[in-house]
Amino acid sequence: MTAEELKEKEVLSVDGEVVGEVEDLGYNETTGEKVARIDVGGLLGIGKKRIALPLSELTVIDDGQIQSTLTRDEIASEPEIGDEIVDEIDE
């Protein structure tokens, strides 16, 4: 899948729970690693936060959803990000 096709796809925990949605893809400014910027938590947009997960921890599964190697609690404990992601991936 291309970066554009991954946008707005649901992200599942390792247990199969929907935990968020891919906002965009980019590079971590500190590590240079390719990451997915994901909106997680909240209800109707209230209380959600944006995190970045390395693409190496994500797998596209048969129905087009994206599965993480992390549990819901591990994802919830990820730090919220600001502008640490630069250079969106367009491939």
Number of C-alpha atoms within 10 A of each C-alpha: 8 9 15 12 12 20 16 15 17 20 25 25 20 15 12 14 14 17 21 24 22 23 18 22 26 22 21 20 13 9 7 11 15 19 22 28 24 27 22 25 19 12 8 7 10 8 9 15 18 18 22 26 20 16 16 12 13 19 15 15 10 7 6 14 19 23 21 24 15 16 16 20 10 10 21 15 10 14 11 14 13 10 7 11 21 13 10 15 15 11 9
